[in-house]
Amino acid sequence: MAGRVAGKVAFITGAARGQGRSHALRLAEEGADIIALDICADIDASIIPLGTEEQLAETVKMVEDLDRRILTRKADVRDSAAVQAVVDEGLAEFGHIDIVCANAGIEDFGQAHELSDERWDDVLAVNLTGVWKTCKAVIPSMVESGQGGSIILTSSTAGIKGFGNLAHYAASKHGVVGLMRDLAIELAPHMIRVNTIHPTTVGTDMIFNDVAYRLFRPDIENPTLDDAKAGYQALNLMPVPWVEPRDISNAVLWLASDEARYVTGVSLPIDLGMTQK
């Protein structure tokens, strides 16, 4: 039985680990070949160390173990030329790109008036401008192919509502929604669909870190995940503290597949009801 995205090629950013790796594996399970990049270096504003070259190599092995082809490169989504080079190499290798997962992102916490210019600029540069640069690199070939396609931009529940301590992050993720809506209008005549996904807390390093734990438990000197778990759960309507990366990847797969062939311009929460609280 053919996979739900058999014969398609997906371009994924931030694929060394976390949701990006999960998206690559889920799409590969359903028949897609993969083009992927990751910065494989740290960014000052990020509250956690970012993915590594070793982790990106592990993503390659995991996709190849699924009997799919994958091309990966080290590149920074803030660098248009670097992103374009990966896209061009991927097109030379595979001939087309049908699915885009603009997933790369960083997280930082702080009161809005206490953020440095550099922290603000880094978060917006990766989470919003990097998404635009990703799309910009791929759209011309998708239009030229005449085969349509699906572009999936990773926003956040912070792209729907405010939380506090996340002004730069929330601004970037709200901005992704605006970008999606404009691209959906521009690309609809070419049968290229553009949507955003809005995860709640996901079980990755983005929430499994000491900075996040301290936000939830400032009353404890060195809080642990167990200490913070009730705080994560309190964010959501459903009595679950976080979803798994595969839960987000299943939504990505649906939006990438022909099952969602007429879905565009939509903000899809996978959020345990968080945005309804």
TANORBEL-V301412 format. One record per residue. N is the residue number from 1. RES is the residue in one small letter. PHI is phi in radians with two decimals (NA if undefined). Layout:
[[N & RES & PHI] [N & RES & PHI]]
//
This chain:
[[1 & m & NA] [2 & a & -1.16] [3 & g & -1.26] [4 & r & -1.26] [5 & v & -2.26] [6 & a & -1.04] [7 & g & 1.45] [8 & k & -1.72] [9 & v & -2.13] [10 & a & -1.97] [11 & f & -1.86] [12 & i & -2.24] [13 & t & -1.80] [14 & g & 1.20] [15 & a & -1.75] [16 & a & -1.20] [17 & r & -2.86] [18 & g & 1.05] [19 & q & -1.12] [20 & g & -1.07] [21 & r & -1.09] [22 & s & -1.05] [23 & h & -1.10] [24 & a & -1.06] [25 & l & -1.19] [26 & r & -1.14] [27 & l & -1.20] [28 & a & -1.13] [29 & e & -1.00] [30 & e & -1.76] [31 & g & 1.84] [32 & a & -1.47] [33 & d & -1.59] [34 & i & -2.21] [35 & i & -2.03] [36 & a & -2.53] [37 & l & -2.40] [38 & d & -2.72] [39 & i & -1.19] [40 & c & 0.88] [41 & a & -2.82] [42 & d & -1.59] [43 & i & -2.16] [44 & d & -0.92] [45 & a & -1.28] [46 & s & -1.22] [47 & i & -1.29] [48 & i & -2.30] [49 & p & -1.05] [50 & l & -1.62] [51 & g & -1.09] [52 & t & -2.07] [53 & e & -1.09] [54 & e & -1.13] [55 & q & -1.20] [56 & l & -1.13] [57 & a & -1.11] [58 & e & -1.16] [59 & t & -1.03] [60 & v & -1.01] [61 & k & -1.05] [62 & m & -1.16] [63 & v & -1.20] [64 & e & -1.14] [65 & d & -1.15] [66 & l & -1.56] [67 & d & 1.17] [68 & r & -2.03] [69 & r & -1.55] [70 & i & -2.60] [71 & l & -2.08] [72 & t & -2.19] [73 & r & -2.51] [74 & k & -1.46] [75 & a & -2.77] [76 & d & -1.85] [77 & v & -1.14] [78 & r & -1.34] [79 & d & -1.88] [80 & s & -0.98] [81 & a & -1.12] [82 & a & -1.17] [83 & v & -1.13] [84 & q & -1.08] [85 & a & -1.11] [86 & v & -1.14] [87 & v & -1.06] [88 & d & -1.09] [89 & e & -1.16] [90 & g & -1.11] [91 & l & -1.14] [92 & a & -1.14] [93 & e & -1.38] [94 & f & -1.90] [95 & g & 1.62] [96 & h & -2.85] [97 & i & -2.24] [98 & d & -1.96] [99 & i & -2.31] [100 & v & -2.13] [101 & c & -2.03] [102 & a & -1.46] [103 & n & -1.82] [104 & a & -1.00] [105 & g & -2.88] [106 & i & -2.23] [107 & e & -2.21] [108 & d & -2.61] [109 & f & -2.09] [110 & g & 2.81] [111 & q & -1.10] [112 & a & -0.96] [113 & h & -1.35] [114 & e & -1.78] [115 & l & -1.23] [116 & s & -1.35] [117 & d & -0.99] [118 & e & -1.14] [119 & r & -1.14] [120 & w & -1.02] [121 & d & -1.12] [122 & d & -1.11] [123 & v & -1.13] [124 & l & -1.17] [125 & a & -1.13] [126 & v & -1.40] [127 & n & -1.36] [128 & l & -2.05] [129 & t & -1.11] [130 & g & -1.12] [131 & v & -1.16] [132 & w & -1.08] [133 & k & -1.13] [134 & t & -1.08] [135 & c & -1.10] [136 & k & -0.99] [137 & a & -1.23] [138 & v & -1.76] [139 & i & -0.95] [140 & p & -0.97] [141 & s & -1.23] [142 & m & -1.17] [143 & v & -1.13] [144 & e & -1.10] [145 & s & -1.16] [146 & g & 1.23] [147 & q & -1.82] [148 & g & 1.26] [149 & g & 2.75] [150 & s & -2.37] [151 & i & -1.96] [152 & i & -2.12] [153 & l & -1.80] [154 & t & -1.46] [155 & s & -1.76] [156 & s & -3.04] [157 & t & -1.03] [158 & a & -1.29] [159 & g & -1.66] [160 & i & -2.08] [161 & k & -2.45] [162 & g & -1.64] [163 & f & -2.26] [164 & g & 1.56] [165 & n & 1.15] [166 & l & -2.43] [167 & a & -1.00] [168 & h & -1.22] [169 & y & -1.16] [170 & a & -1.12] [171 & a & -1.07] [172 & s & -1.15] [173 & k & -1.32] [174 & h & -1.14] [175 & g & -1.08] [176 & v & -1.05] [177 & v & -1.15] [178 & g & -1.08] [179 & l & -1.07] [180 & m & -1.00] [181 & r & -1.11] [182 & d & -1.22] [183 & l & -1.12] [184 & a & -1.04] [185 & i & -1.19] [186 & e & -1.15] [187 & l & -1.74] [188 & a & -0.97] [189 & p & -1.05] [190 & h & -1.73] [191 & m & 1.04] [192 & i & -1.78] [193 & r & -1.65] [194 & v & -2.32] [195 & n & -2.48] [196 & t & -1.97] [197 & i & -1.98] [198 & h & -2.29] [199 & p & -1.28] [200 & t & -1.34] [201 & t & -1.04] [202 & v & -2.08] [203 & g & -1.25] [204 & t & -2.35] [205 & d & -1.08] [206 & m & -1.05] [207 & i & -1.98] [208 & f & -1.59] [209 & n & -2.71] [210 & d & -1.13] [211 & v & -1.12] [212 & a & -1.15] [213 & y & -1.04] [214 & r & -1.19] [215 & l & -1.10] [216 & f & -1.42] [217 & r & -2.29] [218 & p & -1.18] [219 & d & -1.40] [220 & i & -2.01] [221 & e & -1.14] [222 & n & -2.30] [223 & p & -1.15] [224 & t & -1.94] [225 & l & -1.02] [226 & d & -1.05] [227 & d & -1.14] [228 & a & -1.54] [229 & k & -1.01] [230 & a & -1.11] [231 & g & -1.16] [232 & y & -1.06] [233 & q & -1.13] [234 & a & -1.14] [235 & l & -1.22] [236 & n & -1.84] [237 & l & -1.24] [238 & m & -1.33] [239 & p & -1.37] [240 & v & -2.41] [241 & p & -1.37] [242 & w & -2.81] [243 & v & -1.71] [244 & e & -1.66] [245 & p & -0.91] [246 & r & -1.12] [247 & d & -1.09] [248 & i & -1.26] [249 & s & -1.12] [250 & n & -1.12] [251 & a & -1.20] [252 & v & -1.04] [253 & l & -1.02] [254 & w & -1.06] [255 & l & -1.13] [256 & a & -1.36] [257 & s & -1.52] [258 & d & -1.23] [259 & e & -1.09] [260 & a & -1.94] [261 & r & -1.10] [262 & y & -2.02] [263 & v & -1.78] [264 & t & -2.62] [265 & g & 1.29] [266 & v & -1.90] [267 & s & -1.77] [268 & l & -1.84] [269 & p & -1.37] [270 & i & -2.13] [271 & d & -2.42] [272 & l & 0.94] [273 & g & 1.42] [274 & m & -0.93] [275 & t & -1.27] [276 & q & -1.69] [277 & k & -1.47]]
//
